[in-house]
Every structure is written in structure tokens, then in C-alpha cells.
Amino acid sequence: MKTLYEIYDDIRECRDVNNDDLRLAVLMYRDLLWFANHDVEILYKDCNKNAFTKMRYEQNVMRYKKALKTVPKEWLGKDNIPGTEEWNSKEKLCEGLLNNYEKWKERKEK
């Protein structure tokens, strides 16, 4: 049995994932999302309902409803799907930026 993170990491690295592991991981993420959204709703109802808080809460609800009605491939876009050319380009760019930052930070500390 794999942990949720191990399953996620396999997917991110384009490794094969057992169908049962994948099914259970999706259900687990669904539970986590439900609890997170429920917590946000409780916080919204308990706080002073200022315009900004109300707008953020409503955006969250609309985003969630829209996502449920959208094909995952369309929602994510090619640059957010591991293994695509767009994903690989974005990862290379981000890795380069991170490496350059770390080098800059090391030079600054010396």
C-alpha cells in the first residue's frame, strides 16, 4: 500500500499507478477538498462578512462548481499535466530559476 504522497509523486513523475491506488487517492483528495471547503464555509459564516471575504468565499464556491463540470485535461491545461512538452518546459524553467536563486543566495552569504 502506498501513501497518498507516494501515489501523487508517481503520477507527477509519470510512473504507472495501480488502478486501485489511483481510485482511492482520488477519493481521499475528494475528502480532503470537502473538509477544506467546509472549513472555509464555517470561517466565512463566523467572521465579519466584509466585502473582500464574501468575494473570496463566492469565488471559491464558483471555482469548485466549475471544476466539477470540467474535463480535468481542459481544467489543468497542458503545462500542468506531467509528461507533456509544456510541463517539461515549465519544470525546466522553474528548476533553472530555483538553481539561480540558490547560487545568488550562496554568493550573498559569503
C-alpha positions in Angstrom: 0.0 0.0 0.0 1.3 3.4 -0.9 0.7 6.7 0.9 -1.2 9.5 -0.8 2.1 11.4 -1.4 3.8 8.4 -2.9 0.8 8.0 -5.4 0.9 11.7 -6.2 4.7 11.6 -6.7 4.4 8.6 -9.1 1.8 10.5 -11.1 3.9 13.6 -11.1 6.9 11.6 -12.3 4.8 9.8 -15.0 5.2 6.4 -13.4 2.5 3.8 -13.6 0.0 3.8 -10.8 -2.1 0.8 -9.7 -5.8 1.5 -10.6 -6.9 0.7 -7.0 -4.3 3.1 -5.6 -5.4 5.8 -8.0 -9.1 5.3 -7.3 -8.5 5.5 -3.5 -6.2 8.6 -3.9 -8.9 10.5 -5.9 -11.5 9.6 -3.2 -9.0 10.7 -0.5 -8.3 14.0 -2.3 -12.1 14.5 -2.6 -12.5 14.1 1.1 -9.7 16.5 1.9 -11.2 19.0 -0.5 -14.6 18.6 1.1 -13.2 19.2 4.6 -11.2 22.2 3.4 -14.2 23.8 1.7 -16.4 23.1 4.7 -13.8 24.8 7.0 -13.8 27.8 4.6 -17.6 28.0 4.7 -17.6 27.9 8.6 -14.9 30.6 8.8 -16.9 32.7 6.3 -20.1 32.4 8.3 -18.3 33.1 11.6 -16.3 36.1 10.6 -17.4 39.6 9.9 -18.7 39.3 6.4 -16.9 42.1 4.8 -17.0 42.6 1.0 -13.5 41.1 0.4 -14.2 38.0 2.5 -17.6 37.5 0.8 -16.0 37.8 -2.7 -13.2 35.3 -1.9 -15.8 32.8 -0.5 -18.0 33.2 -3.5 -15.0 32.8 -5.9 -14.1 29.6 -4.1 -17.6 28.2 -4.4 -17.8 29.1 -8.1 -14.4 27.7 -8.9 -15.3 24.4 -7.2 -18.7 24.1 -9.1 -17.0 24.9 -12.4 -14.2 22.4 -11.8 -16.8 19.6 -11.1 -18.3 20.3 -14.6 -15.0 20.4 -16.4 -12.9 17.7 -18.0 -9.6 17.5 -16.0 -7.4 17.8 -19.1 -9.1 21.1 -20.0 -9.0 22.4 -16.4 -5.3 21.7 -16.0 -4.0 22.7 -19.4 -1.0 21.1 -21.0 1.5 23.0 -18.8 0.0 21.4 -15.6 0.0 17.8 -16.9 3.1 15.8 -16.1 4.9 14.4 -19.1 3.7 16.9 -21.7 6.2 19.1 -23.6 4.6 22.2 -21.9 5.0 20.7 -18.5 8.6 19.7 -19.1 9.4 23.2 -20.3 7.8 24.8 -17.3 9.6 22.5 -14.9 13.0 23.2 -16.6 12.3 26.9 -16.3 11.3 26.7 -12.6 14.3 24.5 -11.8 16.6 27.0 -13.5 15.1 29.9 -11.6 15.4 28.0 -8.3 19.0 27.0 -9.0 19.9 30.6 -9.9 18.3 31.9 -6.7 20.2 29.3 -4.6 23.5 30.3 -6.3 22.7 34.0 -5.7 21.9 33.4 -2.1 25.1 31.4 -1.5 27.2 34.3 -3.1 25.3 36.9 -0.9 26.0 34.9 2.3 29.8 34.7 1.6 
